[in-house]
């Protein structure tokens, strides 16, 4: 899933966060706002507010999912680093230190 930068900024705004927030901050903001805007917390006698709460909760869900998918995808540099490590481990899975040189006999 490719997410554009302006979409990410909009997701952060929906969750009332600064761009670049950690996954933990995203989850906490989602929980806090979902608690406030959950349609079950709105009185039944106010259908207009209930509809607004449903729409807001949908936006919160979408924003969290976009940010979650974006934050869990490894970047190109992370992929390269992981590949280099795997290659090194493949080439030499059990690196052993070289034995010390054997002592040379003293010349007479």
C-alpha positions in Angstrom: 0.0 0.0 0.0 1.6 3.2 -1.1 0.6 6.2 1.0 1.4 9.7 -0.2 3.0 12.3 2.2 -0.1 14.6 2.2 -2.3 11.6 3.0 0.0 10.8 6.0 -0.2 14.3 7.2 -4.0 14.2 7.0 -4.0 11.0 9.0 -1.9 12.6 11.7 -4.3 15.6 11.8 -7.3 13.3 12.1 -5.6 11.6 15.1 -4.6 15.0 16.4 -0.9 14.1 16.3 2.3 15.7 15.1 3.7 14.1 11.9 6.2 11.4 12.7 4.5 10.2 15.9 5.5 6.7 17.1 3.3 3.7 16.7 2.6 3.8 20.4 1.4 7.4 20.2 -0.8 6.6 17.2 -2.4 3.7 19.1 -3.0 5.8 22.2 -4.4 8.7 20.3 -6.7 6.4 18.4 -7.9 4.8 21.7 -8.6 8.2 23.3 -10.5 9.6 20.3 -12.4 6.4 19.7 -13.6 6.5 23.3 -14.8 10.0 22.8 -16.4 9.5 19.4 -17.8 6.0 19.7 -21.4 6.0 18.4 -22.5 3.8 21.3 -21.7 6.7 23.7 -24.0 9.1 21.9 -27.6 9.2 23.1 -30.2 7.5 20.8 -32.4 10.6 20.7 -29.8 12.5 18.8 -29.5 10.8 15.3 -27.5 13.7 13.8 -24.8 13.5 16.4 -24.8 9.7 16.2 -24.2 9.9 12.4 -21.4 12.4 13.0 -19.8 10.1 15.5 -20.0 7.1 13.1 -18.3 9.2 10.4 -15.6 10.4 12.8 -15.0 6.8 14.0 -14.6 5.7 10.3 -12.1 8.4 9.7 -10.2 7.4 12.9 -10.1 3.8 11.8 -8.9 4.7 8.3 -6.2 7.0 9.6 -4.9 4.5 12.1 -4.8 1.7 9.5 -2.9 3.9 7.0 -0.4 5.0 9.6 0.0 1.5 10.9 0.7 0.0 7.4 3.1 2.9 6.6 5.0 2.6 9.9 5.4 -1.2 9.7 6.8 -1.3 6.1 10.6 -1.4 6.2 12.4 1.4 4.4 14.8 0.7 1.6 17.8 1.3 3.9 16.3 -1.1 6.5 15.9 -3.7 3.8 19.5 -3.2 2.6 20.9 -3.5 6.1 18.9 -6.7 6.8 20.1 -8.1 3.5 23.7 -7.4 4.3 23.4 -9.1 7.7 21.7 -12.1 6.2 24.4 -12.3 3.5 27.2 -12.1 6.1 25.5 -14.8 8.2 25.1 -17.0 5.1 28.7 -16.6 4.1 30.1 -17.3 7.5 27.3 -18.6 9.8 29.7 -19.6 12.7 32.7 -17.4 12.6 35.5 -19.0 14.5 38.6 -17.2 15.6 41.9 -18.2 14.0 44.1 -20.3 16.2 47.2 -18.6 17.5 50.4 -19.3 15.6 52.4 -22.3 16.8 55.6 -21.4 18.6 58.7 -21.5 16.4 61.7 -23.4 17.7 64.6 -21.2 18.7 67.6 -21.5 16.3 70.8 -22.9 17.9 
